[in-house]
């Protein structure tokens, strides 16, 4: 799997969320941005476990993604994060990202991976990013695919 292409495909999948009326569109990027335009989703750190099957047939990537919302109003920012972290609904990052799994028998992320799964949310807290403070959370995403490509 090509890590850069997988990062970009995850960000593309996250763009499908629909936030409540009056909330700015979710900014999504496959990399940690220099500056955040809130609300923002980005793919951060990656852990790579090579050779999960013989012959380089399976690697496992674990991405730590972050979602951040502005601080203009603490309660409304947390409600935006709550909507994005919901397991279902139009604003659900889980639903949007896992829709990129494709239909049964299809490759995930447009053919880049065998499968993906948003495993958990952690670290719902205040984050400092580029000198500003945001409320947000981390999403742990596992992607598996061919290690020889």
N, CA, C and O atoms as a GROMACS GRO file, in nm:
protein
  596
    1UNK      N    1   0.084  -0.119   0.000
    1UNK     CA    2   0.000   0.000   0.000
    1UNK      C    3   0.088   0.124   0.000
    1UNK      O    4   0.193   0.127   0.064
    2UNK      N    5   0.044   0.222  -0.070
    2UNK     CA    6   0.114   0.351  -0.074
    2UNK      C    7   0.051   0.441   0.032
    2UNK      O    8  -0.064   0.482   0.019
    3UNK      N    9   0.126   0.472   0.135
    3UNK     CA   10   0.073   0.545   0.250
    3UNK      C   11   0.015   0.681   0.209
    3UNK      O   12  -0.092   0.718   0.256
    4UNK      N   13   0.082   0.753   0.123
    4UNK     CA   14   0.033   0.886   0.082
    4UNK      C   15  -0.103   0.876   0.015
    4UNK      O   16  -0.193   0.956   0.043
    5UNK      N   17  -0.119   0.780  -0.073
    5UNK     CA   18  -0.247   0.763  -0.143
    5UNK      C   19  -0.357   0.724  -0.045
    5UNK      O   20  -0.470   0.770  -0.057
    6UNK      N   21  -0.325   0.638   0.052
    6UNK     CA   22  -0.423   0.597   0.152
    6UNK      C   23  -0.465   0.717   0.237
    6UNK      O   24  -0.583   0.734   0.265
    7UNK      N   25  -0.369   0.799   0.278
    7UNK     CA   26  -0.401   0.920   0.357
    7UNK      C   27  -0.502   1.008   0.281
    7UNK      O   28  -0.603   1.051   0.336
    8UNK      N   29  -0.471   1.034   0.154
    8UNK     CA   30  -0.558   1.120   0.075
    8UNK      C   31  -0.697   1.059   0.057
    8UNK      O   32  -0.797   1.131   0.059
    9UNK      N   33  -0.704   0.928   0.040
    9UNK     CA   34  -0.834   0.861   0.024
    9UNK      C   35  -0.917   0.867   0.152
    9UNK      O   36  -1.039   0.879   0.146
   10UNK      N   37  -0.852   0.857   0.267
   10UNK     CA   38  -0.924   0.870   0.394
   10UNK      C   39  -0.983   1.010   0.406
   10UNK      O   40  -1.100   1.026   0.443
   11UNK      N   41  -0.904   1.111   0.374
   11UNK     CA   42  -0.953   1.250   0.380
   11UNK      C   43  -1.068   1.270   0.281
   11UNK      O   44  -1.166   1.338   0.314
   12UNK      N   45  -1.058   1.213   0.162
   12UNK     CA   46  -1.167   1.222   0.064
   12UNK      C   47  -1.296   1.160   0.119
   12UNK      O   48  -1.404   1.216   0.102
   13UNK      N   49  -1.282   1.046   0.186
   13UNK     CA   50  -1.400   0.979   0.244
   13UNK      C   51  -1.463   1.065   0.353
   13UNK      O   52  -1.585   1.072   0.363
   14UNK      N   53  -1.381   1.130   0.434
   14UNK     CA   54  -1.432   1.212   0.544
   14UNK      C   55  -1.509   1.334   0.493
   14UNK      O   56  -1.597   1.386   0.563
   15UNK      N   57  -1.478   1.379   0.373
   15UNK     CA   58  -1.546   1.497   0.316
   15UNK      C   59  -1.695   1.473   0.293
   15UNK      O   60  -1.770   1.568   0.271
   16UNK      N   61  -1.739   1.349   0.298
   16UNK     CA   62  -1.880   1.317   0.272
   16UNK      C   63  -1.971   1.355   0.388
   16UNK      O   64  -2.093   1.352   0.372
   17UNK      N   65  -1.916   1.389   0.504
   17UNK     CA   66  -2.004   1.424   0.616
   17UNK      C   67  -2.082   1.551   0.586
   17UNK      O   68  -2.035   1.640   0.514
   18UNK      N   69  -2.201   1.557   0.642
   18UNK     CA   70  -2.287   1.675   0.627
   18UNK      C   71  -2.313   1.728   0.767
   18UNK      O   72  -2.382   1.664   0.847
   19UNK      N   73  -2.258   1.844   0.796
   19UNK     CA   74  -2.275   1.904   0.928
   19UNK      C   75  -2.408   1.978   0.937
   19UNK      O   76  -2.466   2.013   0.834
   20UNK      N   77  -2.456   2.002   1.057
   20UNK     CA   78  -2.583   2.073   1.075
   20UNK      C   79  -2.581   2.211   1.009
   20UNK      O   80  -2.474   2.270   0.991
   21UNK      N   81  -2.698   2.260   0.975
   21UNK     CA   82  -2.711   2.393   0.913
   21UNK      C   83  -2.645   2.498   1.002
   21UNK      O   84  -2.656   2.493   1.124
   22UNK      N   85  -2.577   2.591   0.939
   22UNK     CA   86  -2.511   2.699   1.011
   22UNK      C   87  -2.369   2.668   1.054
   22UNK      O   88  -2.299   2.756   1.104
   23UNK      N   89  -2.325   2.544   1.034
   23UNK     CA   90  -2.189   2.506   1.069
   23UNK      C   91  -2.108   2.500   0.940
   23UNK      O   92  -2.154   2.447   0.839
   24UNK      N   93  -1.988   2.554   0.943
   24UNK     CA   94  -1.902   2.554   0.825
   24UNK      C   95  -1.874   2.411   0.779
   24UNK      O   96  -1.879   2.317   0.859
   25UNK      N   97  -1.845   2.395   0.652
   25UNK     CA   98  -1.814   2.264   0.596
   25UNK      C   99  -1.685   2.211   0.659
   25UNK      O  100  -1.594   2.288   0.690
   26UNK      N  101  -1.679   2.080   0.678
   26UNK     CA  102  -1.562   2.016   0.737
   26UNK      C  103  -1.445   2.024   0.640
   26UNK      O  104  -1.454   1.980   0.525
   27UNK      N  105  -1.334   2.081   0.686
   27UNK     CA  106  -1.210   2.085   0.609
   27UNK      C  107  -1.139   1.952   0.633
   27UNK      O  108  -1.123   1.910   0.747
   28UNK      N  109  -1.095   1.885   0.526
   28UNK     CA  110  -1.031   1.754   0.539
   28UNK      C  111  -0.900   1.751   0.463
   28UNK      O  112  -0.889   1.802   0.352
   29UNK      N  113  -0.800   1.691   0.527
   29UNK     CA  114  -0.669   1.678   0.462
   29UNK      C  115  -0.604   1.547   0.506
   29UNK      O  116  -0.625   1.499   0.617
   30UNK      N  117  -0.525   1.491   0.418
   30UNK     CA  118  -0.455   1.367   0.447
   30UNK      C  119  -0.331   1.386   0.532
   30UNK      O  120  -0.267   1.288   0.573
   31UNK      N  121  -0.295   1.510   0.559
   31UNK     CA  122  -0.175   1.539   0.636
   31UNK      C  123  -0.205   1.641   0.746
   31UNK      O  124  -0.307   1.709   0.742
   32UNK      N  125  -0.114   1.650   0.843
   32UNK     CA  126  -0.129   1.747   0.950
   32UNK      C  127  -0.110   1.886   0.890
   32UNK      O  128  -0.005   1.916   0.833
   33UNK      N  129  -0.212   1.972   0.902
   33UNK     CA  130  -0.202   2.105   0.840
   33UNK      C  131  -0.117   2.200   0.924
   33UNK      O  132  -0.106   2.186   1.046
   34UNK      N  133  -0.057   2.298   0.856
   34UNK     CA  134   0.017   2.402   0.928
   34UNK      C  135  -0.079   2.486   1.012
   34UNK      O  136  -0.050   2.521   1.126
   35UNK      N  137  -0.194   2.518   0.953
   35UNK     CA  138  -0.297   2.596   1.021
   35UNK      C  139  -0.431   2.526   1.003
   35UNK      O  140  -0.455   2.462   0.900
   36UNK      N  141  -0.516   2.537   1.102
   36UNK     CA  142  -0.646   2.470   1.101
   36UNK      C  143  -0.756   2.568   1.064
   36UNK      O  144  -0.764   2.678   1.118
   37UNK      N  145  -0.840   2.527   0.969
   37UNK     CA  146  -0.965   2.596   0.941
   37UNK      C  147  -1.074   2.507   0.998
   37UNK      O  148  -1.108   2.405   0.940
   38UNK      N  149  -1.128   2.546   1.113
   38UNK     CA  150  -1.224   2.462   1.186
   38UNK      C  151  -1.364   2.472   1.127
   38UNK      O  152  -1.404   2.577   1.077
   39UNK      N  153  -1.439   2.362   1.135
   39UNK     CA  154  -1.399   2.231   1.184
   39UNK      C  155  -1.307   2.162   1.083
   39UNK      O  156  -1.317   2.183   0.962
   40UNK      N  157  -1.217   2.080   1.136
   40UNK     CA  158  -1.112   2.020   1.053
   40UNK      C  159  -1.091   1.874   1.090
   40UNK      O  160  -1.091   1.837   1.208
   41UNK      N  161  -1.073   1.790   0.987
   41UNK     CA  162  -1.036   1.650   1.003
   41UNK      C  163  -0.904   1.631   0.931
   41UNK      O  164  -0.889   1.675   0.817
   42UNK      N  165  -0.810   1.566   0.996
   42UNK     CA  166  -0.685   1.536   0.926
   42UNK      C  167  -0.628   1.402   0.971
   42UNK      O  168  -0.653   1.355   1.082
   43UNK      N  169  -0.552   1.343   0.882
   43UNK     CA  170  -0.485   1.216   0.909
   43UNK      C  171  -0.348   1.251   0.967
   43UNK      O  172  -0.269   1.320   0.903
   44UNK      N  173  -0.321   1.202   1.086
   44UNK     CA  174  -0.196   1.234   1.154
   44UNK      C  175  -0.096   1.120   1.145
   44UNK      O  176  -0.054   1.080   1.036
   45UNK      N  177  -0.059   1.068   1.260
   45UNK     CA  178   0.046   0.967   1.268
   45UNK      C  179   0.001   0.835   1.207
   45UNK      O  180  -0.118   0.804   1.200
   46UNK      N  181   0.100   0.757   1.162
   46UNK     CA  182   0.073   0.624   1.109
   46UNK      C  183   0.171   0.525   1.172
   46UNK      O  184   0.290   0.553   1.186
   47UNK      N  185   0.119   0.410   1.209
   47UNK     CA  186   0.201   0.297   1.252
   47UNK      C  187   0.188   0.190   1.145
   47UNK      O  188   0.078   0.167   1.093
   48UNK      N  189   0.298   0.126   1.110
   48UNK     CA  190   0.297   0.024   1.005
   48UNK      C  191   0.343  -0.108   1.063
   48UNK      O  192   0.450  -0.117   1.123
   49UNK      N  193   0.261  -0.210   1.046
   49UNK     CA  194   0.298  -0.347   1.081
   49UNK      C  195   0.313  -0.424   0.951
   49UNK      O  196   0.215  -0.455   0.884
   50UNK      N  197   0.438  -0.453   0.916
   50UNK     CA  198   0.466  -0.524   0.792
   50UNK      C  199   0.446  -0.674   0.808
   50UNK      O  200   0.447  -0.728   0.919
   51UNK      N  201   0.428  -0.740   0.694
   51UNK     CA  202   0.433  -0.887   0.683
   51UNK      C  203   0.336  -0.959   0.776
   51UNK      O  204   0.374  -1.052   0.847
   52UNK      N  205   0.212  -0.915   0.774
   52UNK     CA  206   0.109  -0.984   0.853
   52UNK      C  207   0.066  -1.115   0.785
   52UNK      O  208  -0.004  -1.196   0.844
   53UNK      N  209   0.110  -1.133   0.661
   53UNK     CA  210   0.091  -1.260   0.589
   53UNK      C  211   0.218  -1.284   0.509
   53UNK      O  212   0.292  -1.191   0.479
   54UNK      N  213   0.244  -1.408   0.474
   54UNK     CA  214   0.366  -1.444   0.403
   54UNK      C  215   0.371  -1.381   0.264
   54UNK      O  216   0.268  -1.354   0.203
   55UNK      N  217   0.492  -1.360   0.217
   55UNK     CA  218   0.511  -1.311   0.082
   55UNK      C  219   0.470  -1.166   0.062
   55UNK      O  220   0.434  -1.126  -0.049
   56UNK      N  221   0.475  -1.085   0.169
   56UNK     CA  222   0.438  -0.943   0.162
   56UNK      C  223   0.294  -0.923   0.118
   56UNK      O  224   0.262  -0.820   0.060
   57UNK      N  225   0.208  -1.019   0.145
   57UNK     CA  226   0.070  -1.013   0.098
   57UNK      C  227  -0.020  -0.930   0.189
   57UNK      O  228  -0.133  -0.900   0.151
   58UNK      N  229   0.027  -0.891   0.307
   58UNK     CA  230  -0.061  -0.813   0.394
   58UNK      C  231   0.019  -0.725   0.490
   58UNK      O  232   0.101  -0.774   0.568
   59UNK      N  233  -0.006  -0.596   0.484
   59UNK     CA  234   0.045  -0.500   0.581
   59UNK      C  235  -0.074  -0.438   0.652
   59UNK      O  236  -0.185  -0.434   0.599
   60UNK      N  237  -0.049  -0.391   0.772
   60UNK     CA  238  -0.154  -0.327   0.852
   60UNK      C  239  -0.107  -0.187   0.890
   60UNK      O  240  -0.002  -0.170   0.951
   61UNK      N  241  -0.186  -0.087   0.852
   61UNK     CA  242  -0.157   0.052   0.885
   61UNK      C  243  -0.256   0.098   0.990
   61UNK      O  244  -0.376   0.074   0.977
   62UNK      N  245  -0.208   0.163   1.094
   62UNK     CA  246  -0.296   0.220   1.196
   62UNK      C  247  -0.273   0.371   1.196
   62UNK      O  248  -0.165   0.419   1.229
   63UNK      N  249  -0.377   0.444   1.158
   63UNK     CA  250  -0.369   0.589   1.149
   63UNK      C  251  -0.435   0.652   1.271
   63UNK      O  252  -0.542   0.608   1.314
   64UNK      N  253  -0.372   0.755   1.325
   64UNK     CA  254  -0.435   0.838   1.426
   64UNK      C  255  -0.481   0.965   1.353
   64UNK      O  256  -0.400   1.046   1.310
   65UNK      N  257  -0.611   0.979   1.341
   65UNK     CA  258  -0.670   1.097   1.276
   65UNK      C  259  -0.722   1.189   1.386
   65UNK      O  260  -0.750   1.145   1.497
   66UNK      N  261  -0.734   1.316   1.354
   66UNK     CA  262  -0.788   1.410   1.452
   66UNK      C  263  -0.899   1.492   1.388
   66UNK      O  264  -0.897   1.523   1.269
   67UNK      N  265  -0.995   1.525   1.472
   67UNK     CA  266  -1.100   1.618   1.431
   67UNK      C  267  -1.100   1.730   1.535
   67UNK      O  268  -1.102   1.706   1.655
   68UNK      N  269  -1.097   1.853   1.485
   68UNK     CA  270  -1.089   1.970   1.573
   68UNK      C  271  -1.200   2.069   1.538
   68UNK      O  272  -1.233   2.087   1.421
   69UNK      N  273  -1.255   2.131   1.639
   69UNK     CA  274  -1.357   2.235   1.618
   69UNK      C  275  -1.312   2.361   1.690
   69UNK      O  276  -1.236   2.355   1.787
   70UNK      N  277  -1.359   2.474   1.643
   70UNK     CA  278  -1.321   2.604   1.699
   70UNK      C  279  -1.367   2.622   1.841
   70UNK      O  280  -1.437   2.538   1.898
   71UNK      N  281  -1.328   2.731   1.897
   71UNK     CA  282  -1.354   2.759   2.038
   71UNK      C  283  -1.441   2.879   2.060
   71UNK      O  284  -1.450   2.928   2.172
   72UNK      N  285  -1.505   2.928   1.956
   72UNK     CA  286  -1.586   3.049   1.971
   72UNK      C  287  -1.690   3.031   2.081
   72UNK      O  288  -1.717   3.124   2.157
   73UNK      N  289  -1.748   2.914   2.088
   73UNK     CA  290  -1.848   2.882   2.190
   73UNK      C  291  -1.821   2.737   2.230
   73UNK      O  292  -1.839   2.645   2.150
   74UNK      N  293  -1.777   2.716   2.355
   74UNK     CA  294  -1.736   2.583   2.399
   74UNK      C  295  -1.843   2.478   2.376
   74UNK      O  296  -1.813   2.369   2.328
   75UNK      N  297  -1.967   2.509   2.411
   75UNK     CA  298  -2.074   2.411   2.400
   75UNK      C  299  -2.103   2.377   2.253
   75UNK      O  300  -2.116   2.259   2.220
   76UNK      N  301  -2.113   2.476   2.167
   76UNK     CA  302  -2.144   2.448   2.026
   76UNK      C  303  -2.029   2.372   1.960
   76UNK      O  304  -2.053   2.286   1.876
   77UNK      N  305  -1.906   2.402   1.997
   77UNK     CA  306  -1.791   2.329   1.941
   77UNK      C  307  -1.796   2.183   1.983
   77UNK      O  308  -1.769   2.094   1.902
   78UNK      N  309  -1.830   2.158   2.108
   78UNK     CA  310  -1.839   2.019   2.153
   78UNK      C  311  -1.956   1.946   2.087
   78UNK      O  312  -1.947   1.826   2.063
   79UNK      N  313  -2.063   2.016   2.058
   79UNK     CA  314  -2.174   1.953   1.988
   79UNK      C  315  -2.135   1.915   1.845
   79UNK      O  316  -2.178   1.812   1.793
   80UNK      N  317  -2.053   1.999   1.782
   80UNK     CA  318  -2.003   1.965   1.648
   80UNK      C  319  -1.919   1.838   1.656
   80UNK      O  320  -1.936   1.747   1.575
   81UNK      N  321  -1.828   1.832   1.753
   81UNK     CA  322  -1.745   1.712   1.770
   81UNK      C  323  -1.833   1.591   1.800
   81UNK      O  324  -1.811   1.484   1.743
   82UNK      N  325  -1.932   1.607   1.887
   82UNK     CA  326  -2.023   1.496   1.918
   82UNK      C  327  -2.090   1.443   1.792
   82UNK      O  328  -2.100   1.321   1.774
   83UNK      N  329  -2.136   1.531   1.705
   83UNK     CA  330  -2.202   1.488   1.581
   83UNK      C  331  -2.104   1.412   1.492
   83UNK      O  332  -2.140   1.310   1.433
   84UNK      N  333  -1.982   1.462   1.483
   84UNK     CA  334  -1.882   1.396   1.399
   84UNK      C  335  -1.840   1.260   1.454
   84UNK      O  336  -1.801   1.172   1.378
   85UNK      N  337  -1.848   1.242   1.585
   85UNK     CA  338  -1.808   1.117   1.648
   85UNK      C  339  -1.922   1.017   1.662
   85UNK      O  340  -1.900   0.904   1.708
   86UNK      N  341  -2.042   1.056   1.625
   86UNK     CA  342  -2.156   0.964   1.634
   86UNK      C  343  -2.134   0.844   1.542
   86UNK      O  344  -2.066   0.854   1.440
   87UNK      N  345  -2.192   0.732   1.579
   87UNK     CA  346  -2.175   0.610   1.501
   87UNK      C  347  -2.254   0.608   1.372
   87UNK      O  348  -2.225   0.528   1.283
   88UNK      N  349  -2.352   0.695   1.361
   88UNK     CA  350  -2.433   0.701   1.239
   88UNK      C  351  -2.488   0.842   1.223
   88UNK      O  352  -2.474   0.926   1.312
   89UNK      N  353  -2.550   0.864   1.111
   89UNK     CA  354  -2.608   0.995   1.083
   89UNK      C  355  -2.527   1.069   0.978
   89UNK      O  356  -2.416   1.027   0.945
   90UNK      N  357  -2.582   1.179   0.927
   90UNK     CA  358  -2.516   1.249   0.816
   90UNK      C  359  -2.382   1.312   0.853
   90UNK      O  360  -2.300   1.334   0.764
   91UNK      N  361  -2.359   1.343   0.980
   91UNK     CA  362  -2.234   1.405   1.022
   91UNK      C  363  -2.133   1.302   1.075
   91UNK      O  364  -2.023   1.340   1.117
   92UNK      N  365  -2.166   1.175   1.074
   92UNK     CA  366  -2.082   1.070   1.132
   92UNK      C  367  -1.958   1.043   1.048
   92UNK      O  368  -1.967   1.002   0.932
   93UNK      N  369  -1.841   1.066   1.106
   93UNK     CA  370  -1.717   1.031   1.039
   93UNK      C  371  -1.705   0.880   1.022
   93UNK      O  372  -1.652   0.833   0.921
   94UNK      N  373  -1.752   0.805   1.120
   94UNK     CA  374  -1.747   0.658   1.109
   94UNK      C  375  -1.825   0.612   0.986
   94UNK      O  376  -1.775   0.532   0.908
   95UNK      N  377  -1.946   0.662   0.970
   95UNK     CA  378  -2.027   0.622   0.854
   95UNK      C  379  -1.963   0.666   0.723
   95UNK      O  380  -1.960   0.590   0.627
   96UNK      N  381  -1.912   0.789   0.719
   96UNK     CA  382  -1.852   0.840   0.596
   96UNK      C  383  -1.726   0.763   0.558
   96UNK      O  384  -1.709   0.725   0.442
   97UNK      N  385  -1.639   0.740   0.655
   97UNK     CA  386  -1.513   0.671   0.625
   97UNK      C  387  -1.539   0.525   0.591
   97UNK      O  388  -1.480   0.473   0.496
   98UNK      N  389  -1.624   0.459   0.666
   98UNK     CA  390  -1.648   0.318   0.638
   98UNK      C  391  -1.730   0.294   0.511
   98UNK      O  392  -1.733   0.182   0.461
   99UNK      N  393  -1.795   0.398   0.459
   99UNK     CA  394  -1.861   0.385   0.329
   99UNK      C  395  -1.757   0.363   0.220
   99UNK      O  396  -1.788   0.308   0.114
  100UNK      N  397  -1.633   0.405   0.246
  100UNK     CA  398  -1.524   0.386   0.150
  100UNK      C  399  -1.471   0.243   0.150
  100UNK      O  400  -1.375   0.213   0.080
  101UNK      N  401  -1.534   0.155   0.228
  101UNK     CA  402  -1.497   0.013   0.225
  101UNK      C  403  -1.540  -0.051   0.094
  101UNK      O  404  -1.485  -0.153   0.052
  102UNK      N  405  -1.640   0.010   0.030
  102UNK     CA  406  -1.692  -0.048  -0.094
  102UNK      C  407  -1.794  -0.156  -0.065
  102UNK      O  408  -1.819  -0.191   0.051
  103UNK      N  409  -1.852  -0.208  -0.170
  103UNK     CA  410  -1.951  -0.316  -0.159
  103UNK      C  411  -1.879  -0.447  -0.126
  103UNK      O  412  -1.757  -0.457  -0.144
  104UNK      N  413  -1.954  -0.546  -0.078
  104UNK     CA  414  -1.890  -0.676  -0.050
  104UNK      C  415  -1.813  -0.727  -0.173
  104UNK      O  416  -1.864  -0.728  -0.285
  105UNK      N  417  -1.690  -0.769  -0.148
  105UNK     CA  418  -1.606  -0.820  -0.255
  105UNK      C  419  -1.524  -0.713  -0.326
  105UNK      O  420  -1.436  -0.746  -0.406
  106UNK      N  421  -1.552  -0.584  -0.298
  106UNK     CA  422  -1.475  -0.476  -0.360
  106UNK      C  423  -1.360  -0.435  -0.269
  106UNK      O  424  -1.363  -0.456  -0.148
  107UNK      N  425  -1.260  -0.376  -0.330
  107UNK     CA  426  -1.148  -0.321  -0.254
  107UNK      C  427  -1.193  -0.192  -0.186
  107UNK      O  428  -1.285  -0.125  -0.232
  108UNK      N  429  -1.128  -0.159  -0.077
  108UNK     CA  430  -1.158  -0.035  -0.003
  108UNK      C  431  -1.078   0.081  -0.059
  108UNK      O  432  -0.978   0.063  -0.128
  109UNK      N  433  -1.124   0.201  -0.028
  109UNK     CA  434  -1.056   0.325  -0.065
  109UNK      C  435  -1.023   0.330  -0.214
  109UNK      O  436  -0.912   0.365  -0.254
  110UNK      N  437  -1.122   0.293  -0.293
  110UNK     CA  438  -1.106   0.300  -0.438
  110UNK      C  439  -1.001   0.205  -0.493
  110UNK      O  440  -0.940   0.233  -0.597
  111UNK      N  441  -0.978   0.094  -0.426
  111UNK     CA  442  -0.883  -0.006  -0.473
  111UNK      C  443  -0.746   0.000  -0.407
  111UNK      O  444  -0.658  -0.077  -0.442
  112UNK      N  445  -0.728   0.091  -0.312
  112UNK     CA  446  -0.597   0.107  -0.247
  112UNK      C  447  -0.572   0.008  -0.135
  112UNK      O  448  -0.457  -0.017  -0.100
  113UNK      N  449  -0.678  -0.050  -0.079
  113UNK     CA  450  -0.663  -0.136   0.039
  113UNK      C  451  -0.765  -0.249   0.033
  113UNK      O  452  -0.864  -0.243  -0.040
  114UNK      N  453  -0.737  -0.354   0.111
  114UNK     CA  454  -0.832  -0.464   0.121
  114UNK      C  455  -0.952  -0.426   0.207
  114UNK      O  456  -1.066  -0.458   0.173
  115UNK      N  457  -0.926  -0.358   0.318
  115UNK     CA  458  -1.035  -0.322   0.409
  115UNK      C  459  -0.987  -0.212   0.503
  115UNK      O  460  -0.867  -0.184   0.514
  116UNK      N  461  -1.083  -0.150   0.570
  116UNK     CA  462  -1.054  -0.051   0.672
  116UNK      C  463  -1.162  -0.058   0.778
  116UNK      O  464  -1.272  -0.106   0.754
  117UNK      N  465  -1.126  -0.008   0.895
  117UNK     CA  466  -1.220  -0.009   1.007
  117UNK      C  467  -1.185   0.104   1.103
  117UNK      O  468  -1.071   0.112   1.149
  118UNK      N  469  -1.280   0.189   1.132
  118UNK     CA  470  -1.261   0.292   1.234
  118UNK      C  471  -1.281   0.224   1.368
  118UNK      O  472  -1.395   0.194   1.407
  119UNK      N  473  -1.174   0.199   1.439
  119UNK     CA  474  -1.177   0.116   1.559
  119UNK      C  475  -1.230   0.185   1.682
  119UNK      O  476  -1.311   0.130   1.756
  120UNK      N  477  -1.183   0.309   1.705
  120UNK     CA  478  -1.223   0.374   1.830
  120UNK      C  479  -1.196   0.524   1.824
  120UNK      O  480  -1.126   0.574   1.736
  121UNK      N  481  -1.255   0.593   1.920
  121UNK     CA  482  -1.229   0.734   1.944
  121UNK      C  483  -1.159   0.742   2.079
  121UNK      O  484  -1.194   0.671   2.173
  122UNK      N  485  -1.060   0.829   2.086
  122UNK     CA  486  -0.990   0.848   2.213
  122UNK      C  487  -0.950   0.995   2.225
  122UNK      O  488  -0.954   1.070   2.128
  123UNK      N  489  -0.912   1.033   2.344
  123UNK     CA  490  -0.856   1.166   2.366
  123UNK      C  491  -0.950   1.280   2.334
  123UNK      O  492  -0.907   1.381   2.277
  124UNK      N  493  -1.078   1.268   2.371
  124UNK     CA  494  -1.172   1.380   2.354
  124UNK      C  495  -1.128   1.486   2.454
  124UNK      O  496  -1.147   1.472   2.575
  125UNK      N  497  -1.067   1.595   2.401
  125UNK     CA  498  -1.008   1.694   2.492
  125UNK      C  499  -0.976   1.823   2.414
  125UNK      O  500  -1.012   1.838   2.298
  126UNK      N  501  -0.908   1.913   2.484
  126UNK     CA  502  -0.858   2.035   2.419
  126UNK      C  503  -0.723   2.005   2.359
  126UNK      O  504  -0.638   1.944   2.423
  127UNK      N  505  -0.704   2.047   2.234
  127UNK     CA  506  -0.579   2.029   2.162
  127UNK      C  507  -0.519   2.166   2.131
  127UNK      O  508  -0.591   2.261   2.101
  128UNK      N  509  -0.388   2.175   2.139
  128UNK     CA  510  -0.320   2.294   2.091
  128UNK      C  511  -0.260   2.259   1.956
  128UNK      O  512  -0.191   2.158   1.941
  129UNK      N  513  -0.288   2.343   1.858
  129UNK     CA  514  -0.236   2.321   1.722
  129UNK      C  515  -0.193   2.456   1.665
  129UNK      O  516  -0.275   2.547   1.653
  130UNK      N  517  -0.068   2.467   1.630
  130UNK     CA  518  -0.012   2.589   1.570
  130UNK      C  519  -0.046   2.714   1.652
  130UNK      O  520  -0.079   2.819   1.596
  131UNK      N  521  -0.039   2.702   1.785
  131UNK     CA  522  -0.059   2.816   1.872
  131UNK      C  523  -0.203   2.848   1.906
  131UNK      O  524  -0.228   2.944   1.980
  132UNK      N  525  -0.299   2.772   1.856
  132UNK     CA  526  -0.440   2.792   1.890
  132UNK      C  527  -0.493   2.668   1.961
  132UNK      O  528  -0.437   2.560   1.948
  133UNK      N  529  -0.601   2.686   2.037
  133UNK     CA  530  -0.661   2.576   2.112
  133UNK      C  531  -0.795   2.540   2.050
  133UNK      O  532  -0.876   2.626   2.018
  134UNK      N  533  -0.818   2.408   2.036
  134UNK     CA  534  -0.941   2.356   1.976
  134UNK      C  535  -0.991   2.241   2.062
  134UNK      O  536  -0.912   2.172   2.126
  135UNK      N  537  -1.122   2.221   2.063
  135UNK     CA  538  -1.176   2.099   2.121
  135UNK      C  539  -1.175   1.995   2.010
  135UNK      O  540  -1.201   2.026   1.894
  136UNK      N  541  -1.144   1.872   2.047
  136UNK     CA  542  -1.136   1.770   1.943
  136UNK      C  543  -1.122   1.631   2.000
  136UNK      O  544  -1.138   1.609   2.120
  137UNK      N  545  -1.091   1.539   1.911
  137UNK     CA  546  -1.073   1.399   1.950
  137UNK      C  547  -0.986   1.330   1.846
  137UNK      O  548  -0.968   1.379   1.735
  138UNK      N  549  -0.933   1.215   1.885
  138UNK     CA  550  -0.856   1.131   1.794
  138UNK      C  551  -0.940   1.012   1.753
  138UNK      O  552  -1.016   0.957   1.832
  139UNK      N  553  -0.925   0.973   1.628
  139UNK     CA  554  -0.993   0.856   1.574
  139UNK      C  555  -0.885   0.758   1.528
  139UNK      O  556  -0.793   0.795   1.456
  140UNK      N  557  -0.897   0.635   1.570
  140UNK     CA  558  -0.798   0.533   1.536
  140UNK      C  559  -0.858   0.446   1.424
  140UNK      O  560  -0.962   0.384   1.441
  141UNK      N  561  -0.788   0.444   1.311
  141UNK     CA  562  -0.836   0.380   1.189
  141UNK      C  563  -0.735   0.275   1.146
  141UNK      O  564  -0.617   0.304   1.129
  142UNK      N  565  -0.783   0.151   1.128
  142UNK     CA  566  -0.696   0.043   1.081
  142UNK      C  567  -0.726   0.017   0.934
  142UNK      O  568  -0.842   0.005   0.894
  143UNK      N  569  -0.620   0.009   0.853
  143UNK     CA  570  -0.630  -0.020   0.710
  143UNK      C  571  -0.540  -0.139   0.682
  143UNK      O  572  -0.425  -0.141   0.724
  144UNK      N  573  -0.593  -0.240   0.611
  144UNK     CA  574  -0.512  -0.355   0.573
  144UNK      C  575  -0.509  -0.367   0.421
  144UNK      O  576  -0.605  -0.335   0.352
  145UNK      N  577  -0.395  -0.414   0.372
  145UNK     CA  578  -0.384  -0.430   0.228
  145UNK      C  579  -0.255  -0.495   0.188
  145UNK      O  580  -0.172  -0.529   0.273
  146UNK      N  581  -0.238  -0.512   0.061
  146UNK     CA  582  -0.124  -0.578   0.001
  146UNK      C  583   0.003  -0.501   0.031
  146UNK      O  584   0.012  -0.383  -0.001
  147UNK      N  585   0.100  -0.567   0.090
  147UNK     CA  586   0.225  -0.502   0.124
  147UNK      C  587   0.323  -0.496   0.009
  147UNK      O  588   0.426  -0.428   0.020
  148UNK      N  589   0.295  -0.563  -0.099
  148UNK     CA  590   0.388  -0.565  -0.211
  148UNK      C  591   0.364  -0.457  -0.313
  148UNK      O  592   0.437  -0.447  -0.412
  149UNK      N  593   0.260  -0.373  -0.290
  149UNK     CA  594   0.230  -0.268  -0.388
  149UNK      C  595   0.278  -0.134  -0.340
  149UNK      O  596   0.260  -0.034  -0.410
   0.00000   0.00000   0.00000
